[in-house]
Amino acid sequence: MQLARVRGNVVASIKDAGLASHKLLLLEAVPASDPGGSTSGSADPSSVYVAIDLIGAGIDEIVLVATGSAARVSADGSAAPTDAAVVAIVDSVQFDGHSTFIKR
């Protein structure tokens, strides 16, 4: 799993049936040492990816993302053709004994 910031939404009117009930989010990977870092400016294109949203996350929230085969099964048990799924909204992060993020 990895930490990410929700940067936007992706809209696809025609998609696989396994994705029909899921919102698609545009995420940017963030480091555990500073997950709440600056949101100004543009994201590094190499750290931006699309994931399905299983929990209802919003723009600028820090989320936990399951990847690989763990991302393919949704809460309702149906398979979704994805390799990334948002599975939690993060409340806080402690890294090397220090709080690096607290949701406000």
N, C-alpha and C positions, 0 to 999 in steps of 0.2 A: 504494500500500500504506500501511497505517497500523499503529501500535502499539496494543495493547489488553491489558487484564488479564482473565483468565478469572474471572468472578464466580459462575458456576453452570452447571447443565445444564438443557436443555429436553427433556422426554420427550413423544414423539408416537407412539402405537401405530399409527396409521393415517396414512401419508404417501406421497408420490409415490415411485414405484419408483426413481428416480434418487437418492433420499435414504435408501433402505433400509439400506445398509451404512455409513452415516455417523452419528456421534454429533453432536448439536446442542449448541452451547455458548452460554451467555449471556455476552456480552463488554461491557466498559466501555472506551471510548476513553481513552487516556492520552497526555499530552504527552511529546515526546522530551526536554524539559528536566527532567522528573522522572517517568519511567515507573514507578519503584518507590515512588511516593508512598504516603501513608497508605491502609491498607485498612480502617480502622475507619469505622463509620458507614454510611449508605446511599449508594448511587451516585446521581449526577445522572440522572434518568430520560431526559433528552434525549441522554445519551451511552451508553446501553445498547442493545444490539442482539443478534440471533441470527446465528450463523454455523455452517457445517458444519466439522467437525474432520477434517482430512486426515492428521494426524500423531500424535494421541494426547496432546494437552495436558491438564494437570490444573488444578484450582482454584488460583487466585492466581498462576499463571504469567503472565509477560509474553510475548505472542505477536505474530507478524507476520501481518497479515490482508490477503489480496488481495481487491479489490472489483471490481464490474462484471463485464465479460465474462471477465476473467482468473480469476474465481472459479467459473466454470461448468464447467470441465473438471477432473475429478479425476485422481489419479495413475494410475488404471487406464484412463483414456481415455474413460470414460463421462460423458455430460452429466448435470449435476445442476442442478435449477431453483433456483439460489441467486444472490445478489449479494454474498455474503461467505463467504470460506473461510480457515480458519487453515492457513497453509502453513509456519510455522516457530516454534520455541520460541527466544526471544531469550536469548543468553548475556551480552551486554553492549551498551551504547549509549554512544557518544561524541557529544556535542553541543557545538558551538562550542569545540572543543578540550578539553573536560572530560568525564570519565567520569560519566555521570548514572545508570547502572545497571550492576551486576554481579550475575549470578545467584549465589545462595549455596546 
